[in-house]
């Protein structure tokens, strides 16, 4: 599991209070980054399929709405750029047959769960296209990290989770 995926899971688990299952293997060498269940409201359960695509590398940091191509994804020169497209997430991470089969087998039925992309920002045309595709966007730096910092500053809970504890110590150190 990548560091950013661990941070997203820590956010969902300890800040949101949701149940999580990370790194679910699917057919065709596919993997679901994170599944989460929000059972905080009596009689209502919300399910989330969360995929992280966080990059801080200059030209590849923001999620974009450029055309996605399976052929270009196979080309080493184009891989990074293709993985930053909304189409990559819609088609490969959420739309792959093996992923859909796995989700269905564990009760994540089509149309009954939310699809979320976590990114280090996005281009201006992405939110409308994402909404049209039924995908929520979560900003890693502006929302997740800031919310973790806010919550760890205001309470003194001791986290035994290594990721959350590290973030808590960092927040307290830079305060």
N, C-alpha and C positions, 0 to 999 in steps of 0.2 A: 504494500500500500504506500503510495506517495505521501510525502509530508502534507501537501495541501489537502489531500483526501482525509488524512487523519485530523487535520484542523477542522474541516467541514463536519466530520463525524462528531468531534468534540463539541462543536457549536450546537449541532442538532440535539445531541444527547444531554449535555450539561446546561446549556443556556435555554434551549427550547423545551427540554424535558421529554423528548420523544424516544421511543425505542428504535434501535438501529441494528442493521445487519450489513456489514461491509463486504466487499469483494466476493460477489456471488459468481461462480463459474457457470458459463452457459455453453451450449454446443457451438462448434465452429471457432473455438479459441476466443470467444467473446467473454466479457466480464461486465457485470453491473458494479459500478463504484459503490453505491450506497442505497439501501432501502431504508425508509423510516416510516414509523407509524406514530401519529399523534392521537392519543386516546385521552387527552386532557379534558375534553368536554363530555359530560355524561351522555351516553346513548349515541355518541357520534365518533366514528373513527375515520381519520383521514390518512391516506397512504401517499407516499412520495417515492418516486424513482429519481435519484439525484446523481448527476454526472458532473465531475469536476474537470474543467479545462482551464487551469490557471497557468499563465505564462507571463513572465515579466521581461521576456526578451524583446527588445525594441519593436520591430515590425510585426511581431507575432503576438503581442500581448492582448489586444482587443479582439473580441469575437466579432466576426464580420458576416455579411450576407452575400459574399461572393459565391458564384456557382461551385457546387461540390462535384467532384469526379472521382469514381472508384479507381479509374486508370491513373489519375494524378496522385492518388493516395499511395499507390504502389511504387511510384517514382520517388526515389530517395530525395531528390532535389525539391520536390513539391510537397512532401509529407507534412512538414510543420505547418505550412500555409493551409493545407487542406483541413488539418485538425483544428483550425481556428475558425472554421465556417459553421454557420448555423445548420447548413445542410448535412455536414458530417455528423453532428449530434442527432438531427432528426432521422437520418437514414441509418447510420451505423449504430449509434449508442442506444437510441430508443426504438428504431424501426427494424432492426435485425430480427430474422425469424427465430433464431435460437434464444435471443433475449426475450422476445414476446412469449415463446413457449415456456421459458423458465418463470417469467412473471405470472403467467396464467396458472402454472402448476402450484404456485404458493399463494394464490388468492388475490393477486393483483390483476383484476379483470380489465379488459379494454374500456376506457372511458371512466373507470372508477378509481383512478389514482392520478396524482399530479406529476408532471415531468418537469424537472428543474435542471438548469445548467448554471453552474457556478463558474464565474469568469472574472478576470481582472479587467473589468469594464467591457464596453462594446461600442461599436460604431452607431451613429444616430439612427440608421435605418433598421437596426436589428430588433428593437422592442416590438414594433408593429408586426414584423414578419414572424417573430417568435410567438406572439399572441395568436396570430392567425394559425400557426402550427400547433397550438395548444401547449406551449412551453413557457414556463416561468423563468425569469432571469434573476439570479442573486449575485450581487457584486461582492467579490471576495474582500477587497480592501475597504470599501466604503460602508459596507453593511456588516459582514461577518466579523472581520477583525475589530472594527469599532464597537460592535455590540459585545463582543467578548471582553474587550478592554473596559467598557462601561460596567459590565456586571462584575468583573473580577476586582475592579477598583472599589465598588460600593459594598462588597461583602467579603468576609474573611474566611469563607469556606475553604477547607483544606482539600484539594483535589489529589487523589491518589493516581489518577490517570496521568501518565507522563506528558502527553501533549498539552492537556489543560493546565497542568502544574507549571510547565515551562512558559506557557503564555501568561499565566497569572504572575509568575515571578518577573517576566519581562515588563509587563504592564506596571507593576509596582516599582520596578527599577527606574523607569522613564518618567514617572509621575512627578 
